Amino acid sequence: MSCGRVIVGVSGGVDSSVAALLLKDAGYEVIGVTMNIRQLGKYRSDINNSCFSIGGEECIAAAKQTCDAIGIEHYAFDCAAEFEEKILSYFSNEFLSGRTPNPCVHCNRHIKFGLLPEAVKASGIAFDYYATGHYARRSPIGAAKVQLLKGADPRKDQSYFLYNITKEQLSQHLFPLGDYTKPEIRAIAEKYGLVSAKKADSQDFYRGDRRDLLGIKPKRGKFILSSGKVIGEHAGYWNFTIGQRKGLEIAYSEPLYVLEIRAKSNEVVVGTGSEGIQQSFTISACNWLSIDEPKVSMTCGVKIRSAQPIISGAVVTPLEGGRAQVQLSGDGIRGVAPGQAAVFYDGDVLLGGGTID
């Protein structure tokens, strides 16, 4: 007896391939679905192992090959125009305003967990669940409260990028890889002879020249210290993010970090490590995924970068208009970047998060 019908977002990579395979072996009726997110010929990149790469047609072909090997149906959907409207415009606007965008967070809510399953429904394909190859977990189907949990492998946990999906999206979602490590997933792919077994992981959102997406030309600007002293030049403020240390190419007596980006004057403020440490910040557009919106202050863990460890003992105080104040414990943290996500945890449970102001 089938456990239900599930559509799986298949990219042709090893994670989504094994997600489809595991669900089929578990007794689900599985259908593979792939989205094209790139308008052919509009953007340049010679690096394929990124989410928004030139290999859109190759990706769809690889996904179909995988689905054929597993023995499931496969359908492709063109989401390029919507992706440009929802994600690329956001990406460009954030960078050009001097903020640090998080396109993966927005893509998950609006495209991967939103537009794609909606397009499948509109095509007449019925399904009970939707699944992806994310390394995350959720409370069991049928549980009284749906909650998003960290993936079991801390090195691959991707829950941070999922904080902004809706409760409805989470309630219909399956995470087949949540209890596995990456080596275990590759071993399963090799065991079943999937061509994706040795395929390299995709890296970052876009690995080409950022100016291709921003539609902008180099423009000389100044590196300045917080005192106002000019200590160098750069080719445009949009090449930098707050907290960045590498790639500044400034000769100085000690390592420098980006402290502030001034878009209007094309200035990048840099300083020493101690200057960039903050004890508190505010967030907006809060999304409380696993709990009801808090009415009073609470203490929890917080993450301000996907690759950084969780900071324990943060105090989150709700403010009006879907905002909150975050007070950090201990010595604070460097690199609090406007535009990035602050995500809150209680043990393995992802509570919610918001955009750093």
C-alpha positions in Angstrom: 0.0 0.0 0.0 1.3 3.4 -0.9 2.1 5.9 1.9 0.8 8.7 -0.3 1.9 10.6 -3.4 4.8 12.9 -3.0 6.5 15.3 -5.5 10.2 15.7 -5.0 12.2 18.7 -6.2 15.0 17.0 -8.2 17.9 19.0 -9.4 20.2 16.2 -10.7 22.4 16.5 -7.7 23.1 13.7 -5.2 20.9 15.0 -2.4 17.7 15.4 -4.3 18.3 12.1 -6.2 18.7 10.1 -3.0 15.7 11.9 -1.4 13.5 10.6 -4.2 15.0 7.1 -4.0 14.5 6.9 -0.2 10.9 8.0 -0.5 10.2 5.4 -3.2 11.8 2.7 -1.1 9.7 3.8 1.9 6.5 3.1 -0.1 5.5 6.5 -1.4 4.4 7.1 -5.0 7.1 9.5 -6.1 7.1 12.0 -8.9 10.2 14.1 -9.7 9.8 17.8 -10.5 12.4 20.3 -11.7 12.3 24.0 -12.2 14.2 26.1 -14.7 15.2 29.4 -13.1 17.5 30.9 -15.7 16.5 32.9 -18.7 18.7 31.5 -21.5 21.5 33.7 -22.6 20.6 36.6 -20.2 23.3 36.2 -17.6 26.9 35.1 -18.0 28.8 32.6 -15.8 31.4 29.9 -16.6 31.0 28.2 -13.2 28.2 25.6 -13.1 28.3 24.3 -9.5 26.1 27.1 -8.1 22.4 27.4 -7.6 21.9 30.0 -10.3 24.3 28.7 -12.9 24.4 28.5 -16.7 23.6 24.8 -16.6 19.8 25.1 -16.5 19.1 22.8 -19.4 21.9 20.4 -18.2 20.3 20.4 -14.8 16.9 19.4 -16.2 18.4 16.7 -18.4 20.4 15.3 -15.4 17.2 15.3 -13.2 15.3 13.4 -15.9 18.2 10.9 -16.2 18.1 10.4 -12.4 14.3 9.9 -12.4 14.5 7.4 -15.2 17.2 5.5 -13.3 15.0 5.4 -10.1 11.9 4.5 -12.1 9.7 7.5 -11.4 8.0 10.1 -13.6 9.6 13.5 -14.2 8.2 16.9 -15.1 10.0 20.2 -15.7 8.5 23.7 -15.1 9.7 27.0 -16.3 10.0 29.4 -13.3 12.6 31.8 -14.8 10.5 34.9 -15.1 9.2 34.6 -11.6 12.7 33.8 -10.3 13.9 37.0 -11.8 11.0 39.0 -10.4 11.1 37.6 -6.9 14.8 36.7 -6.3 17.2 38.4 -8.7 15.5 41.8 -8.2 15.7 41.4 -4.5 19.4 40.3 -4.7 20.3 43.3 -6.8 18.3 45.8 -4.7 19.8 44.7 -1.5 23.4 44.8 -2.7 23.0 48.2 -4.4 21.5 49.6 -1.1 24.6 48.4 0.8 23.0 45.5 2.5 23.9 41.8 2.4 21.1 39.7 0.7 20.2 36.2 1.6 18.7 34.9 -1.7 18.5 31.2 -0.5 16.1 32.2 2.3 13.8 34.1 -0.1 14.0 31.4 -2.8 13.0 28.7 -0.4 9.8 30.5 0.7 8.7 32.0 -2.6 10.1 29.7 -5.3 11.2 26.2 -4.1 8.4 25.8 -1.4 6.0 28.2 -3.1 6.0 28.6 -6.9 7.2 25.1 -7.8 4.5 23.1 -5.9 1.9 25.6 -7.0 2.9 25.1 -10.6 2.7 21.4 -10.2 -0.9 21.7 -8.8 -1.9 24.1 -11.6 -0.7 21.5 -14.1 -3.2 19.0 -12.8 -0.8 16.7 -10.9 -2.2 15.8 -7.5 0.0 15.1 -4.5 -0.2 14.7 -0.8 3.3 15.8 0.2 6.3 17.8 -1.2 9.9 16.9 -0.5 13.4 18.3 -1.1 16.9 17.2 -0.4 17.5 19.6 2.5 19.3 18.4 5.5 16.6 19.3 8.0 13.9 17.5 9.9 10.3 18.2 11.1 8.0 16.9 13.7 6.3 13.7 12.7 3.3 13.7 10.4 0.2 13.9 12.5 1.9 15.5 15.4 -0.2 18.1 17.3 2.3 20.9 16.4 4.4 21.1 13.3 8.0 22.1 14.0 11.2 22.5 12.0 14.2 20.7 13.5 17.9 20.9 12.7 19.4 18.2 10.5 21.1 15.4 12.5 24.4 16.1 10.9 25.6 19.5 12.2 28.1 19.9 9.3 25.3 19.8 6.8 22.3 21.2 8.7 20.4 23.5 6.4 17.5 24.6 8.7 18.9 28.2 8.9 17.8 28.7 5.2 14.3 27.4 5.9 13.3 29.6 8.8 11.1 31.8 6.5 8.9 29.2 5.0 5.3 29.2 6.1 3.7 26.8 8.6 1.4 25.6 5.9 4.4 24.8 3.6 6.2 23.0 6.5 3.1 20.9 7.3 3.1 19.4 3.8 6.8 18.9 3.6 9.0 15.8 4.0 12.8 15.9 4.6 14.1 12.4 3.7 17.7 13.3 4.4 17.3 14.8 7.8 18.6 11.9 9.7 21.6 11.2 7.4 25.1 12.5 7.0 26.5 13.5 3.6 28.9 10.5 3.4 25.9 8.2 4.0 23.9 9.8 1.2 26.8 9.4 -1.2 27.1 5.8 -0.2 23.4 5.2 -0.9 23.8 6.8 -4.3 26.8 4.6 -5.1 25.0 1.5 -3.9 22.2 2.1 -6.4 24.5 3.2 -9.2 23.2 6.8 -9.5 25.3 9.0 -11.7 25.0 11.8 -9.1 27.0 9.8 -6.5 30.2 11.6 -7.4 28.8 14.9 -8.5 30.2 17.9 -6.8 28.0 19.8 -4.4 26.6 23.2 -5.6 28.4 26.1 -4.0 26.7 29.4 -3.1 23.9 31.2 -5.0 26.0 32.5 -7.8 29.8 32.1 -8.5 30.1 34.2 -11.6 30.9 38.0 -11.7 28.4 39.6 -9.4 28.2 42.6 -11.7 26.3 40.4 -14.3 23.4 40.2 -11.9 23.6 43.8 -10.6 23.9 45.4 -14.1 26.6 47.7 -12.9 30.1 48.8 -14.0 33.2 49.2 -11.8 33.3 52.6 -10.0 36.3 53.7 -7.9 35.6 54.3 -4.3 37.4 54.8 -1.0 38.3 52.5 1.9 38.1 54.6 5.1 38.7 54.0 8.8 36.0 54.9 11.3 38.0 58.1 12.0 37.4 59.1 8.4 41.0 58.6 7.2 41.3 57.3 3.6 43.6 54.2 3.4 42.9 52.8 0.0 40.6 52.4 -3.0 38.2 49.8 -4.3 36.2 49.1 -7.5 32.7 49.4 -6.0 31.1 49.0 -2.6 28.8 46.2 -3.9 31.9 43.9 -3.9 32.0 43.8 -0.1 29.8 42.6 2.8 30.0 43.5 6.5 32.3 41.3 8.4 34.5 40.5 5.4 38.2 40.3 6.0 39.7 38.5 2.9 40.0 40.2 -0.4 40.4 43.8 0.9 44.0 44.1 -0.2 44.9 46.9 2.2 48.3 47.2 3.8 47.8 47.8 7.5 49.4 47.0 10.8 46.7 44.5 11.8 43.8 42.6 10.0 41.0 44.8 8.9 37.3 43.9 8.6 34.4 45.7 6.8 32.4 47.6 9.4 30.0 49.6 7.3 29.0 50.1 3.6 27.9 53.5 2.5 26.2 53.1 -0.8 25.5 56.7 -1.6 29.1 57.8 -1.3 30.6 54.5 -2.5 32.7 54.3 0.7 33.6 51.1 2.6 34.4 51.6 6.3 37.0 49.2 7.7 38.4 48.6 11.1 40.0 46.2 13.5 38.3 43.1 14.8 37.3 44.6 18.1 35.6 47.6 16.4 33.2 45.3 14.6 31.8 43.5 17.6 28.2 44.1 18.5 26.2 43.2 21.6 22.7 43.8 20.2 20.8 44.5 17.0 17.2 44.6 15.7 15.4 42.4 13.2 12.3 42.9 11.1 9.9 40.7 9.1 9.9 38.1 11.8 8.6 34.7 10.9 7.8 32.4 13.9 7.7 28.9 12.3 7.6 26.4 15.2 6.0 28.5 17.9 3.4 31.2 18.2 4.6 34.8 17.9 6.1 35.6 21.3 4.5 38.3 23.4 7.3 38.7 26.0 11.1 38.4 26.0 12.5 34.9 25.7 16.0 33.4 25.9 17.2 31.1 23.2 20.1 30.4 20.8 20.7 32.6 17.7 22.6 32.2 14.4 23.5 35.2 12.2 25.3 33.2 9.5 24.6 29.7 8.2 28.2 28.5 8.8 28.6 30.0 12.3 27.8 28.2 15.5 24.7 29.0 17.5 25.2 31.7 20.2 23.4 30.6 23.3 21.8 32.9 25.9 20.4 35.5 23.4 17.5 37.5 24.7 14.8 38.2 22.1 12.3 41.0 22.9 9.3 41.5 20.6 8.7 44.9 19.2 5.8 46.4 17.2 5.4 45.7 13.5 6.8 42.2 13.4 10.2 43.4 14.7 12.4 42.3 17.6 15.4 43.4 19.6 18.2 40.8 20.1 20.6 41.1 23.0 23.6 38.8 22.9 25.3 37.2 25.8 29.0 37.1 26.4 31.4 39.1 24.3 29.1 39.8 21.4 29.8 38.9 17.8 31.5 40.4 14.8 29.9 40.8 11.4 26.2 41.6 12.2 25.2 42.4 8.6 21.9 44.2 7.7 20.0 42.1 5.2 21.2 38.8 6.6 19.0 36.4 8.7 19.1 36.0 12.4 17.6 32.6 13.2 16.6 31.3 16.7 16.8 27.9 18.2 15.8 26.0 21.3 17.9 22.9 21.2 17.1 21.2 17.9 13.9 23.2 17.3 14.1 26.1 14.9 11.8 28.7 16.5 11.8 31.3 13.8 13.9 34.3 12.6 14.0 37.7 10.9 16.0 40.0 8.8 18.8 42.0 10.5 18.2 45.8 10.3 
